[in-house]
Amino acid sequence: MCRHLAYVGPPIPLGRLLSEPEHALVRQSWAPRRQRHGTVNADGFGVGWYAEGDPVPARYRRDRPLWGDPGFADLARVVRSGAFLAAVRDATFAGSDGEAAAAPFASGPWLFSHNGSLRDWPDAMAEAAAVLSPQELLQLAARTDSAFVWALVLHRLRQGDDLGTALAEPVRELAGAAPGSRLNLLLTDGTSIAATAWGDSLWYLADPAARRVVVASEPYDDDPRWCEVPDRTLLTATPARVALTPLKETTP
């Protein structure tokens, strides 16, 4: 279910990571190497990036396969950014939400992506949904499990939680409500990255000397510095530091 990547570091063209490497996200849209569920990510894609001096990211999203969008190649070639998040989508269920269902989801300074699915969606979500106000439920970005997860994360961010807590607590709650859910989440505010490994692959490439860090569903090349994140783990990262924290399910 899906592939995603986030980068924070010196400004680079988006294509440097998303299309140029041999196993970049473009190739992962049709030939992922380490995806555990699903084989083709052809149900949409998106990229969000930050411009210097502007804390609110721009986004480019489509409901078509990444390899079939001619505009993306030009965008990735000329747009430079010091922070971006991109994703390709394999939909859990067919729907009519179009590009609104494609990550990254966004609000204010945040970009978010979900690689996975909620088991028994939406039937098992009544208790988890209780923390959201009617306005928050009505403002779901799309009628999908990923948009619902984003609403839970955004609720915590708006309450003042840091990036890591805003991911970890919903993951624990959702895993308790719907065991067997896959909850690989990815979040950035343009200066740091948080991610969870819960049911699918997650890797990171840290280069503190160059003040850059990449977090991705799978490596885009064969650089030996790539490190795999253990399952049931929260990752928090800045260009200078990566921290891994084990996650435990809540007891129902």
C-alpha positions in Angstrom: 0.0 0.0 0.0 1.8 3.1 -1.3 5.4 4.4 -1.1 6.5 7.7 0.3 9.6 9.8 1.0 10.5 12.9 3.0 13.7 15.0 2.8 15.2 17.8 4.9 18.5 19.3 4.0 20.2 21.8 1.6 18.0 22.8 -1.3 18.1 20.3 -4.2 15.9 19.7 -7.3 13.0 17.5 -6.4 14.1 15.1 -9.2 17.4 14.5 -7.5 15.6 12.0 -5.2 12.2 11.4 -6.8 13.1 10.5 -10.4 16.9 10.4 -11.0 18.0 7.4 -8.8 17.6 4.0 -10.3 15.0 3.0 -7.8 13.4 6.4 -7.2 9.8 7.0 -6.3 8.9 7.2 -10.0 10.1 3.6 -10.5 8.5 2.6 -7.1 5.1 3.6 -8.6 5.3 0.5 -10.9 8.2 -1.6 -9.5 8.7 -1.3 -5.8 11.4 -3.5 -4.4 10.3 -3.9 -0.7 6.6 -3.3 -0.7 4.9 -5.9 1.4 1.3 -5.3 0.3 0.2 -4.6 -3.2 2.4 -4.4 -6.3 1.6 -1.3 -8.3 1.0 2.2 -7.0 -1.0 3.7 -9.8 -4.0 5.3 -8.0 -2.5 8.8 -7.7 0.6 10.6 -6.5 1.6 13.9 -4.9 4.5 16.0 -3.8 4.6 18.9 -1.4 7.6 21.2 -1.0 8.7 24.3 0.9 10.0 27.5 -0.6 12.6 29.6 1.2 11.0 32.1 3.6 7.5 30.5 3.3 6.4 28.1 6.0 3.3 26.9 4.1 4.2 24.2 1.5 3.0 24.1 -2.1 1.5 20.8 -3.5 1.2 19.1 -6.8 -1.2 16.1 -6.8 -2.9 14.0 -9.4 -5.2 11.0 -9.5 -3.2 9.3 -12.3 -0.1 7.1 -12.2 3.1 9.1 -11.6 4.8 7.6 -14.7 1.9 8.9 -16.9 2.1 12.5 -15.8 4.3 14.6 -18.2 4.1 17.7 -16.0 5.8 16.0 -13.1 9.1 15.6 -15.0 9.4 19.3 -15.7 8.4 20.2 -12.1 10.9 17.8 -10.6 13.7 19.1 -12.9 13.3 22.8 -12.0 11.8 23.1 -8.5 14.4 23.2 -5.8 13.6 22.8 -2.1 15.3 22.1 1.2 12.3 20.1 2.4 9.7 18.0 0.6 7.4 15.0 1.0 6.2 12.8 -1.9 4.0 9.7 -2.2 2.6 7.3 -4.7 -0.8 5.7 -3.9 -2.2 2.2 -4.1 -5.8 2.8 -3.0 -7.3 0.5 -0.3 -10.7 0.8 -1.9 -11.9 2.3 -5.2 -13.5 5.7 -4.8 -14.4 8.9 -6.5 -12.3 11.3 -4.4 -9.7 11.8 -7.1 -6.6 13.8 -6.3 -8.1 14.8 -3.0 -7.3 11.3 -1.8 -3.6 11.5 -2.9 -1.0 12.3 -0.3 0.5 14.5 0.9 -2.3 15.9 2.9 -1.6 19.4 4.2 -2.6 22.0 6.8 -0.6 25.1 7.7 3.1 24.1 7.9 2.5 20.3 7.9 2.7 17.6 5.2 1.5 14.1 5.9 1.3 10.7 4.2 -0.1 7.3 5.2 1.3 4.0 3.8 -1.1 1.3 4.9 -4.7 0.6 5.6 -7.2 0.5 8.5 -8.7 -2.9 9.1 -12.5 -2.9 9.2 -12.6 0.6 8.0 -14.9 2.5 8.8 -16.8 0.1 11.1 -14.1 -0.2 13.8 -13.4 3.6 14.0 -16.3 4.8 16.1 -14.3 5.1 19.3 -11.3 6.7 17.6 -13.6 9.2 15.8 -15.1 10.3 19.1 -12.1 12.7 19.7 -12.9 14.7 16.6 -15.5 17.4 16.6 -18.3 17.4 14.0 -16.5 20.2 12.1 -13.3 18.1 12.0 -15.2 15.1 10.6 -17.0 17.2 8.0 -13.6 18.7 6.9 -12.0 15.3 6.1 -9.8 15.8 3.1 -11.3 12.7 1.4 -13.6 9.8 2.3 -10.6 7.4 2.9 -8.9 5.7 5.8 -5.8 7.8 5.2 -7.7 11.1 5.4 -9.2 9.9 8.7 -5.8 9.1 10.1 -4.6 12.5 9.0 -7.6 14.1 10.8 -6.5 12.4 14.0 -2.9 13.5 13.6 -3.9 17.0 12.7 -6.2 17.2 15.8 -3.1 16.5 18.0 -0.9 18.9 16.2 -3.4 21.7 16.7 -3.5 20.8 20.4 0.3 21.4 20.5 1.7 17.9 20.3 5.2 17.6 18.8 5.5 15.7 15.5 6.4 12.4 17.1 3.6 12.4 19.7 1.1 13.4 17.0 1.9 10.2 15.1 2.6 7.8 17.9 -0.6 8.2 19.9 -3.0 7.8 17.0 -1.0 4.7 15.8 -1.4 3.1 19.2 -5.1 3.9 19.4 -5.9 2.8 15.9 -3.9 -0.4 16.3 -5.8 -1.2 19.4 -9.2 -0.5 17.8 -8.4 -2.4 14.6 -5.6 -5.0 15.1 -3.9 -5.9 11.9 -4.0 -2.3 10.6 -0.9 -1.1 8.7 0.1 2.3 10.0 3.3 3.6 8.4 2.9 7.4 8.8 5.1 10.2 7.5 5.0 13.8 8.7 7.1 16.9 8.3 7.0 20.6 9.1 9.8 21.6 6.8 12.5 21.4 9.4 12.1 17.9 10.9 10.5 14.6 10.1 8.6 12.0 12.1 7.5 8.6 10.8 6.2 5.3 12.1 7.0 1.8 11.0 4.0 -0.4 11.6 3.3 -3.1 9.2 5.5 -2.2 6.2 9.0 -1.2 5.3 10.7 2.1 6.4 14.3 3.2 5.9 16.3 6.3 6.6 19.6 7.8 5.2 21.3 10.2 7.5 24.2 12.5 6.6 24.8 14.8 9.6 28.0 16.2 8.0 26.0 17.4 5.0 23.0 18.3 7.3 20.6 16.2 5.3 18.2 13.3 6.1 15.9 11.2 4.0 13.1 8.9 5.3 11.5 6.6 2.8 9.4 3.5 2.4 12.4 1.9 0.7 15.9 3.0 -0.5 16.1 4.7 -3.9 19.6 3.5 -4.4 22.2 1.0 -3.0 24.0 3.4 -0.7 25.3 1.3 2.2 24.4 4.1 4.7 20.6 3.3 4.4 19.3 1.9 7.7 16.1 -0.1 8.1 13.7 1.0 10.8 12.4 -2.0 13.0 8.7 -2.6 12.9 6.6 -1.0 15.7 9.0 2.0 15.9 8.7 5.8 15.9 11.4 7.7 14.0 12.1 11.4 14.6 14.7 13.1 12.6 16.4 16.4 11.9 19.4 16.9 9.6 21.7 16.5 12.6 20.0 13.6 14.5 17.8 10.5 14.1 16.1 8.9 17.0 14.2 5.6 17.1 11.7 4.8 19.8 9.8 1.5 20.2 6.0 1.7 20.0 3.7 -0.6 22.0 0.0 -1.2 21.4 -2.5 0.1 23.9 -4.5 -2.6 25.7 -8.1 -2.5 24.7 
